Amino acid sequence: MDLAKNSIEEIIAQRVEALVLQKLAPVVTKIREAAKELKMALGDETPEHVTEKRSLRTRAQSKHSDAGEDRPTRKRAPKGALQAAITQILHSSSGPLTLTAIRDKVLETKTFRSGNRNGIYSQTAGAIGRIKGIKKTAEGYSLSPRQ
């Protein structure tokens, strides 16, 4: 009698566990999807449908060698990050800054830390031209006072 009672309890426990897992599966799936969307919104993870474009040489190297496996892959900065960084730098400065000084401060930010200095210089010059409210003087660039 005791053996039959234990086996019935085990069967009931297994069925209850199966029903609970069956009911929770859609909730778990929704939570995982929400977490993935949150990571993408924060920039921690790229969407699955986005693929990186790499040169043929890079693809060949990745197929035939293990070089670079310990290095993290480089990600692009979020859209508008350079303009936001430039605006923040000029806002916090006490006076006008030269383009080189702005570039150096941009390279100190976390987002653009490992960038090519010459490339960041060109990107900074282009971004400054697109930001409204920046005026160029003989001393350098500064934010125009709000009206």
N, C-alpha and C positions, 0 to 999 in steps of 0.2 A: 504494500500500500504506500509505503514511504517513497519507494522508487518511482511509482506511477505519479505521485504528487509532485516530485521534483521534475520529472520530464514534462508534465503539463505546465508547470511554472516556467520552465525553459522555453517551451513552445510559445506560451503567451508573451514572455519577455521578447522573444525574437520577432513575433508579429507586431508587437507594440513598437519596437525599435524600427522595423521596416516601415510602418505607417508614419512614424515621426519623421524619419528621413525622407519619405516620399512627400510629406506635407512641407518640409523645410527646404527641399531642393530648389524650388523657384525663388524663395527668399534669399538663399545663399547666392544664387546666380545673379540676382538683382544687386546684392551688396557688392559682389565682385566687380560687376559692370560699373557701378557707381564709384568704386575705389579707383578703377582704371581711368574713368573720365576725370576724376579729381587729380590723379597723377599727371594726366596730359594737360589739364588746365594749369597746373603748377609748373609744368615744364620738366617734370622728372622722367617722363616716358613719352616716346613718340608713338603716334597711332600705327596700327598694324598695316594699314594700307599705304603708308608713306614709305618709300624705299630711298635709300641713299644712292646718289649717282656717284660712281667712282670711275676713275680712269681705267683703261685696259691694263696699264702697268700695275696699278694697285690691285686689281682683281687677280692678275697673274701671280703677284707676290703672295696674296692671301691664300691662293690655292696650293702653292708649292713651298711655302715656308711658314715657319711658326713665329717669324719675327713680328714683334709688336703686340703679342697677345697680352702682355702685362700692362700695356698702355691703354687708357680709356679712349673711346672714340670721341672725336670732337663734335660738338653740337653747335648749331647756329644759334645766334642770339635771338630772342623773341623780337617780333616786329615792333619797331618804335623804341627799342631799348637804347640805341645810340643817341637818338634825339632826346630821350628822357635824361640820359646821363649828362649830355652836354648842357641841357637846361639846368639841371641840378648843380653842376659844377659852376656855371656862370652865376646862378642865384646865390651860391654860398661864397663866391669870391668878393673881395672888397673893392676890386677895380677891374679894368679891362684886362683880358688875358690874350696872349698871342696864340696862334693856331698850334704851335708846337707845345705850349704849356697846356692847352686844352687836351691835346693828344696824349701827353704824358699823364694827365689826371684821369683820362678815360682808360688808359692802360692799367691804372691802379685799381680800377673797379673790378669786382669779381667776374662779371660777365665777359669782359674783354681782356682779361689778364694775359692770356697766352697768344694774343694776336700778333700779326706781323706789324711792326712799327710803321712801315711805309704804307701798307694797306689801310691801317687805321687812320693815318694822316689824310689819305685821299677820301676815305669814307667820312671822316669828320668834316672836311672842307665841303663835301657835298651836302651833308646833313645840315650844316650851319646855314647854307643857302635855302634850305626848305623850311627852316624853323622861323615862324613869324615872331617878331618881337626882339630879334637880335640885331644890334646895329654895329657896324664896323667903323672904328675910329683909327686915328693914326697910331694909338697905343695898342690896339687890338680889338677884340670882340667883347661886347657887354650886352646885358639885357636892357632894353629900353624900359623906362619907368612906365608902370601901368597908368592909364588915363582914366 
